[in-house]
Amino acid sequence: MRHVDAESFDPAAGPGGHDLSAGGDVMDRVTQCARTALCRYDCHPDASVELLNVSENATFLVSDPGSGPSVLRVHRLGYHTEPEIASELAWMDALRAEAGVRTPRVLPAADGQRVVTVAQDETAARHCVRFEFLPGTEPGGEPGGQLTGRHFEELGEITARMHRHARVWARPAGFARFHWDYAAAFGDQARWGRWQEGLGVGPAERHVLGRLDQALHARLKAFGQSPERYGLVHADTRLANLLVHQGSVSVIDFDDCGFSWYLYDLGTTVSFFEHSPEVPGLIDSWLTGYRRVGRLPAEDEAEIWTFIMFRRLLLLAWIGTHQRADIAAELGAGYAQGSCDLAESYLSTHRTGS
């Protein structure tokens, strides 16, 4: 088999394309990649992989009779280069060692490599990373559990610790992560595709959401990207990316970490349920936790809903290009109408230049 360069392969027909949503036998091939990658580790001969979920990447549970469970992430094609993945892992290490944020440890391959690249076929190769298995459940996800403001307080405090660390951390040479700015979200090369092509977006929706897009552009430009407002963030601090076990909270899935507004992390906390009536109270709880560690000026707080709507519009594009993801199938076209309702409310209180 000839050499395949994973970085140069572009599986998408255009910006935002997601090969794991391509259908056909793609997941069979990805699963085979997981099995091939497992051979690079010191695993028991009877170790096996089982698909846990498909989102940005495919995540597998590794069952090893010798060492116990672990997690193997098989990357989508064309999203991250190997240096970008190594940079993600470096920040996770630093947060665990220096900021008191519990993150999963990376389990290196037998040759010491933290990022393993395996050929899928003669045209494509995938990067893989193996992590320790951290016990726990999503906040509110335990049997009989309910989501409460306390969970958001914890999340706010953890996020403030990550932000405080990001502001002073001396990033290692070669550190590379992408940006989540307006151009990356909604520009000509939108990372997750165009919201205009999202599920359920017709002429009426495009009109309302186009006004929202313009307002976000103007307000974000006015808000600016000073170092106090813009830096390295997790970029997906949903409760699904927290694990609670015996009172200890772990943060997982740094795959989208990169450079953005610090308030973008708050916008991501209510991903997919931004329209729920409990959201304002949850935001207040998040702020209570955040203020235990960090400072958030009043003029920044005034833009919280700008970042919630920024994320909402970005997720509308994401659903359109990630239709194999369980949450995308669950929300479907109704997410577009809900987005319009939220947009009208936002536009009534956040006029351009106000």
C-alpha positions as CSV (number, residue, x, y, z in Angstrom):
1,M,0.0,0.0,0.0
2,R,1.4,3.4,-0.9
3,H,2.0,6.1,1.7
4,V,-1.1,8.2,2.6
5,D,-0.8,11.7,4.1
6,A,-3.7,12.2,6.5
7,E,-3.1,15.9,6.6
8,S,-3.5,16.5,2.9
9,F,-6.6,14.4,2.3
10,D,-9.7,16.4,2.0
11,P,-12.8,14.2,2.0
12,A,-15.3,17.0,1.8
13,A,-16.8,18.4,-1.4
14,G,-16.8,21.8,0.2
15,P,-16.4,23.6,3.5
16,G,-18.0,21.9,6.5
17,G,-18.1,18.5,4.8
18,H,-18.1,15.7,7.3
19,D,-17.0,12.2,6.1
20,L,-18.5,10.4,9.0
21,S,-21.9,11.5,7.8
22,A,-21.3,10.2,4.3
23,G,-23.3,7.0,4.9
24,G,-22.5,3.7,3.1
25,D,-19.9,1.6,4.7
26,V,-17.9,4.5,6.2
27,M,-18.5,3.3,9.8
28,D,-17.4,-0.2,8.9
29,R,-14.1,1.3,7.6
30,V,-13.7,3.5,10.6
31,T,-14.2,0.6,13.0
32,Q,-11.6,-1.3,11.1
33,C,-9.3,1.7,11.6
34,A,-9.9,1.4,15.4
35,R,-9.0,-2.3,15.4
36,T,-5.9,-1.6,13.3
37,A,-4.9,1.2,15.7
38,L,-5.3,-1.1,18.7
39,C,-2.5,-3.3,17.4
40,R,-0.1,-0.4,18.0
41,Y,-0.7,-0.5,21.7
42,D,0.3,-3.0,24.4
43,C,-3.1,-4.6,24.5
44,H,-4.2,-8.1,25.4
45,P,-4.8,-10.2,22.3
46,D,-8.5,-10.4,23.1
47,A,-8.9,-6.6,23.4
48,S,-11.9,-5.3,21.5
49,V,-13.5,-2.1,20.4
50,E,-17.1,-1.0,20.6
51,L,-18.5,2.2,19.1
52,L,-19.7,4.6,21.7
53,N,-20.8,7.6,19.6
54,V,-20.3,9.5,16.4
55,S,-20.0,13.3,16.6
56,E,-17.1,15.3,15.2
57,N,-15.1,12.0,15.5
58,A,-15.9,8.4,16.2
59,T,-15.3,7.3,19.8
60,F,-14.8,3.7,20.8
61,L,-14.7,1.9,24.1
62,V,-11.7,-0.4,24.3
63,S,-12.3,-3.5,26.4
64,D,-8.9,-5.0,27.4
65,P,-8.9,-8.1,29.7
66,G,-5.4,-7.1,30.8
67,S,-5.6,-3.4,31.6
68,G,-9.3,-2.7,31.7
69,P,-11.4,-0.1,29.8
70,S,-10.0,2.8,27.8
71,V,-11.3,5.1,25.1
72,L,-10.1,5.4,21.5
73,R,-10.9,8.4,19.4
74,V,-10.7,7.9,15.6
75,H,-10.6,11.3,13.9
76,R,-12.7,12.4,11.0
77,L,-10.7,13.2,7.9
78,G,-9.3,16.6,7.1
79,Y,-10.3,18.3,10.3
80,H,-7.1,18.4,12.4
81,T,-3.4,17.9,11.5
82,E,-1.2,15.8,13.7
83,P,0.5,18.9,15.2
84,E,-2.9,20.4,16.0
85,I,-4.0,17.2,17.8
86,A,-0.6,17.1,19.7
87,S,-1.4,20.7,20.8
88,E,-4.8,19.8,22.1
89,L,-3.2,17.0,24.2
90,A,-0.5,19.4,25.5
91,W,-3.1,21.8,26.9
92,M,-5.0,18.9,28.5
93,D,-1.8,17.8,30.2
94,A,-1.1,21.3,31.4
95,L,-4.6,21.9,32.7
96,R,-4.3,18.7,34.8
97,A,-0.9,19.5,36.1
98,E,-1.1,23.2,36.6
99,A,-4.8,24.3,36.9
100,G,-6.4,21.6,39.0
101,V,-8.7,20.6,36.1
102,R,-9.1,16.8,35.8
103,T,-8.7,15.7,32.2
104,P,-8.2,12.2,30.8
105,R,-4.6,11.1,30.5
106,V,-3.3,10.1,27.0
107,L,-2.2,6.5,26.7
108,P,0.7,6.3,24.3
109,A,1.3,3.5,21.8
110,A,3.9,0.8,22.3
111,D,6.5,3.0,20.5
112,G,5.6,6.0,22.6
113,Q,3.5,7.8,20.0
114,R,0.6,9.8,21.4
115,V,-1.1,10.2,18.0
116,V,-1.3,7.1,16.0
117,T,-2.0,7.3,12.2
118,V,-3.4,4.3,10.4
119,A,-4.4,3.8,6.8
120,Q,-8.1,3.4,6.1
121,D,-7.5,2.4,2.5
122,E,-5.3,3.5,-0.4
123,T,-6.6,7.0,-0.4
124,A,-7.1,8.0,3.3
125,A,-5.5,7.6,6.7
126,R,-6.9,8.5,10.1
127,H,-5.4,9.9,13.3
128,C,-6.2,8.0,16.5
129,V,-5.7,8.9,20.2
130,R,-6.2,6.6,23.1
131,F,-7.3,8.0,26.5
132,E,-7.7,6.6,30.0
133,F,-11.3,5.7,30.9
134,L,-12.7,8.1,33.5
135,P,-15.7,6.9,35.5
136,G,-18.6,9.1,35.9
137,T,-21.9,10.4,34.4
138,E,-23.0,13.6,32.8
139,P,-24.2,16.1,35.5
140,G,-27.9,15.3,36.1
141,G,-27.5,12.1,34.1
142,E,-27.3,9.6,37.0
143,P,-30.4,7.5,37.6
144,G,-33.1,9.7,39.0
145,G,-30.8,12.7,38.6
146,Q,-31.9,16.2,37.5
147,L,-30.0,19.1,36.0
148,T,-29.6,21.8,38.6
149,G,-28.1,25.2,39.0
150,R,-25.4,23.6,41.1
151,H,-24.1,21.7,38.1
152,F,-23.8,25.0,36.2
153,E,-22.0,26.6,39.1
154,E,-19.4,23.8,39.0
155,L,-19.1,24.3,35.3
156,G,-18.6,28.0,35.6
157,E,-15.9,27.6,38.2
158,I,-14.0,25.0,36.1
159,T,-14.3,27.2,33.1
160,A,-12.8,30.1,35.0
161,R,-9.9,28.0,36.0
162,M,-9.3,27.0,32.4
163,H,-9.5,30.6,31.2
164,R,-7.1,31.8,34.0
165,H,-4.6,29.1,32.9
166,A,-5.0,30.0,29.2
167,R,-4.2,33.6,29.8
168,V,-0.8,32.9,31.4
169,W,0.2,29.6,29.9
170,A,3.5,29.6,27.9
171,R,2.3,27.5,25.0
172,P,4.9,25.0,23.7
173,A,6.8,25.6,20.4
174,G,4.7,24.6,17.4
175,F,1.4,24.9,19.3
176,A,-1.3,25.2,16.7
177,R,-5.1,25.3,17.0
178,F,-7.7,26.9,14.8
179,H,-9.9,29.9,15.6
180,W,-13.6,30.2,16.3
181,D,-14.1,33.7,15.1
182,Y,-16.8,35.1,12.9
183,A,-15.0,34.1,9.7
184,A,-14.5,30.6,10.8
185,A,-18.1,30.2,11.8
186,F,-19.9,32.0,9.0
187,G,-17.4,33.1,6.4
188,D,-16.7,31.8,2.9
189,Q,-14.9,28.7,4.4
190,A,-17.3,28.1,7.3
191,R,-15.8,25.3,9.4
192,W,-19.1,23.4,9.9
193,G,-20.8,24.5,6.7
194,R,-23.3,27.2,5.9
195,W,-26.2,27.8,8.2
196,Q,-28.1,28.8,5.1
197,E,-28.1,25.2,4.1
198,G,-29.1,23.8,7.4
199,L,-32.0,21.5,7.9
200,G,-35.4,23.3,7.7
201,V,-33.9,26.6,6.5
202,G,-36.1,28.0,3.8
203,P,-36.6,31.6,2.4
204,A,-38.4,32.8,5.6
205,E,-35.8,31.3,7.9
206,R,-33.0,32.8,5.8
207,H,-34.5,36.2,6.1
208,V,-34.8,36.2,9.9
209,L,-31.4,34.4,10.5
210,G,-29.7,36.7,7.9
211,R,-30.6,39.6,10.1
212,L,-29.2,37.8,13.1
213,D,-26.0,37.0,11.2
214,Q,-25.6,40.7,10.4
215,A,-26.2,41.7,14.0
216,L,-23.7,39.2,15.3
217,H,-21.1,40.4,12.9
218,A,-21.5,44.0,13.9
219,R,-21.6,43.3,17.7
220,L,-18.6,40.9,17.6
221,K,-16.6,43.5,15.7
222,A,-17.4,46.1,18.2
223,F,-16.7,43.7,21.1
224,G,-13.2,43.1,19.8
225,Q,-10.5,40.5,20.4
226,S,-8.4,41.9,23.2
227,P,-6.4,39.4,25.2
228,E,-8.7,39.8,28.1
229,R,-11.7,38.7,25.9
230,Y,-10.2,36.4,23.4
231,G,-7.8,33.4,23.9
232,L,-7.6,29.7,24.2
233,V,-10.9,28.0,25.1
234,H,-12.4,24.6,25.3
235,A,-15.1,25.6,22.8
236,D,-17.5,22.8,23.7
237,T,-18.2,23.0,27.4
238,R,-21.5,21.2,27.2
239,L,-22.6,19.2,30.2
240,A,-22.1,16.1,28.0
241,N,-18.3,16.9,28.2
242,L,-18.3,16.7,32.0
243,L,-18.1,13.5,34.1
244,V,-19.1,13.5,37.8
245,H,-17.8,10.7,39.9
246,Q,-17.8,10.6,43.7
247,G,-17.9,14.4,43.9
248,S,-15.0,14.9,41.4
249,V,-15.7,16.6,38.0
250,S,-13.6,15.7,34.9
251,V,-13.6,17.6,31.7
252,I,-13.3,15.6,28.4
253,D,-13.4,16.1,24.6
254,F,-11.0,19.0,23.9
255,D,-11.2,18.2,20.2
256,D,-12.7,21.6,19.3
257,C,-10.4,23.6,21.6
258,G,-9.0,26.7,19.9
259,F,-8.9,30.4,20.0
260,S,-12.1,32.4,20.5
261,W,-13.8,34.7,22.8
262,Y,-13.8,33.4,26.4
263,L,-17.6,34.0,26.5
264,Y,-18.0,31.5,23.7
265,D,-17.4,28.8,26.3
266,L,-20.5,30.1,28.1
267,G,-22.4,30.1,24.8
268,T,-21.6,26.4,24.4
269,T,-23.0,25.3,27.8
270,V,-26.6,25.5,26.6
271,S,-26.0,23.9,23.3
272,F,-29.1,22.5,21.7
273,F,-31.4,23.7,24.4
274,E,-30.8,27.5,24.2
275,H,-34.6,28.0,23.9
276,S,-35.5,26.3,27.2
277,P,-37.1,28.5,29.9
278,E,-34.5,27.4,32.5
279,V,-31.6,28.8,30.5
280,P,-31.5,32.3,32.1
281,G,-31.4,30.8,35.6
282,L,-28.6,28.4,34.5
283,I,-26.6,31.2,33.2
284,D,-26.9,33.0,36.5
285,S,-25.6,29.9,38.2
286,W,-22.7,29.6,35.8
287,L,-21.8,33.2,36.5
288,T,-21.9,32.6,40.3
289,G,-19.4,29.8,39.8
290,Y,-17.2,31.7,37.4
291,R,-16.9,34.7,39.8
292,R,-15.4,32.4,42.4
293,V,-12.2,32.3,40.3
294,G,-12.4,34.9,37.5
295,R,-13.7,38.3,36.8
296,L,-16.3,39.2,34.2
297,P,-16.9,42.9,33.6
298,A,-20.5,44.2,33.2
299,E,-19.9,45.2,29.6
300,D,-18.9,41.6,28.9
301,E,-21.9,40.2,30.6
302,A,-24.1,42.4,28.4
303,E,-23.0,40.3,25.4
304,I,-23.8,36.8,26.9
305,W,-26.7,36.3,24.6
306,T,-24.6,37.4,21.6
307,F,-22.4,34.3,22.2
308,I,-25.4,32.1,22.9
309,M,-26.9,33.1,19.5
310,F,-23.4,32.8,17.8
311,R,-23.3,29.2,19.0
312,R,-26.9,28.6,18.1
313,L,-26.4,29.7,14.5
314,L,-23.2,27.7,14.3
315,L,-25.0,24.6,15.5
316,L,-27.6,25.0,12.8
317,A,-24.9,24.6,10.3
318,W,-23.4,21.7,12.2
319,I,-26.7,19.8,12.2
320,G,-26.8,20.1,8.4
321,T,-23.3,18.6,7.9
322,H,-23.4,16.0,10.7
323,Q,-26.6,14.2,10.1
324,R,-25.3,10.9,11.4
325,A,-24.8,12.4,14.9
326,D,-27.6,11.3,17.2
327,I,-28.4,14.8,18.4
328,A,-28.7,16.0,14.8
329,A,-31.2,13.3,13.9
330,E,-33.2,14.0,17.1
331,L,-33.4,17.8,16.6
332,G,-33.8,17.8,12.8
333,A,-35.6,20.7,11.0
334,G,-37.3,21.9,14.1
335,Y,-34.1,23.5,15.3
336,A,-34.2,26.0,12.5
337,Q,-37.7,27.3,13.6
338,G,-36.6,27.5,17.2
339,S,-33.5,29.4,16.1
340,C,-35.8,32.0,14.3
341,D,-37.9,32.5,17.4
342,L,-34.7,33.1,19.5
343,A,-33.3,35.4,16.8
344,E,-36.4,37.6,16.8
345,S,-36.2,37.9,20.6
346,Y,-32.5,38.6,20.5
347,L,-32.8,41.2,17.8
348,S,-35.5,43.1,19.7
349,T,-33.1,43.7,22.6
350,H,-29.7,43.7,20.9
351,R,-29.9,46.1,18.1
352,T,-26.7,46.8,16.1
353,G,-24.8,49.6,17.7
354,S,-26.8,49.4,21.0
